[in-house]
């Protein structure tokens, strides 16, 4: 298992959000490095453009910073897709959440930081941690 954690979308969103009490912790996690997937980056762009209404250039700058700080993003492969389908079925997860867990498993990460999944839950060798309750 990798010592590098997998970071869910909400960690990236908070890392680039101002005036949120979770931002400092999220920034620290990103600065420490970790693993994300292309799905996480896509979701980050979608939330940043839609809900947060950030300008495109600001989002591109954030993606550039993430490229420097984090490992190369994992692509969504047929193998990860299939594993996500199984995780969704076996653990009663929403499909897109299951894809995040499957990517973390594929990357060999032992920890997945996420605010959205059940803190302390373990699946396939990955333990979910909500960094905002630690």
N, C-alpha and C positions, 0 to 999 in steps of 0.2 A: 504494500500500500504506500501511496505517496504521502509525504509529509505536507505537501502543498494542498490547501483546501480548494474545493470547488465553490465558486461564488454564484449565487442565484441573481437574477435580474434586479431584485429590490436592493441588493447591496450596491450595485453600480448606480442605480437611480439615486439613492441617498448620498452616495459619495459625491455626486455632482448637483446636489440640492443645497440651497442655502436656507437658513432659518428653520432647520429641522433638528431636533435634539439627537436624532440618529446619525446625522451626517458625520460627526467626528469619528465615531466608531467605524462607520462604513469607509471613510477615507483611510483610516489606519489599516483596515483589512486589505484594501486595494493596494496600498503602499507596501504591504508585506509580501504581496504577490500571490498568485494563485492561478487557478484554471477556470476557464469559461468555455462555453460552446458558441457556435455561430448562432444558435437559437437564442441564447442569452443576449448576444449583441443585437440581434434583430428586435427582440422585445424591448431592449434599452432604447433603441432608436424610436420604436413605435410609441412608447410611453413618453419619451422626451418631446417628440413632435406633437402628439395628440393631447394627452392629459396636461403636460407641463408647458406646451406651446413654446418650446425653445427654438431659436433660429437654427437653421441647418448648419451654419458655420460653427456655432457653439457645440453642436452635437458632433460634428466632424473633428473638432479640436479635442473633445472628450474621448472619442474613439482613438485618436492618435496617442493620447496619454495612456489609455488602457493597453494599447499595442506595446508601449514601452514597458509598462509595469507588470503585465501579466504574461503568462505563457501563451504561445500561439493558440488561437481558439480551435476547439475540436469541431470538425465538420459533422453535419448530420448525415450519418451513413445508414445503409439498409440494416446493418447489424444493430446500431443504436436504436433505430426505429422499431425493429422486432423486439429488442429487449424492453423498450418503453411500452410496447403493447402488452407484454407479459407482466411487467411491473404494475401497469394500470389494472389489469385483470386480477392479479394475485394479491395486490395490496390495496385495492380499491382507491386508486389515485386518479385524479384528473389526468387526461392523456398528456397534456403539455408539462405538467409537473413530473409525470413519469419519465418523460424524455430527458428532463433535467437530471433526475436520479440516474437514469441509464447512462447518460454522458459522464456523470461523476464516477460511476462504477467502471465504465470503459477506461477512464483516465487513471484508475487506480487510486483515487482519492479516498481517504478514510473519513473525511469530514466534508459535509455540504452545509455552507452557511446560507440560511434562508429564514426570512421572517414568515413565509407563507406555509411552510410545512410544519408538522408536529415536532417540537423540540424534544430531542432525546430518542426519537424513533430511529431504529436501525433497519436497513434493508440491504441485502447483498454485500455486506461489509462496509457500508457507508452509514455514518451516523449524522442525523440532521441536528444542527445547532442553530438556535436563534441568538445571534450575537448581541441583540439588544436587550436580552434578559440576563446576560452573564454579568 
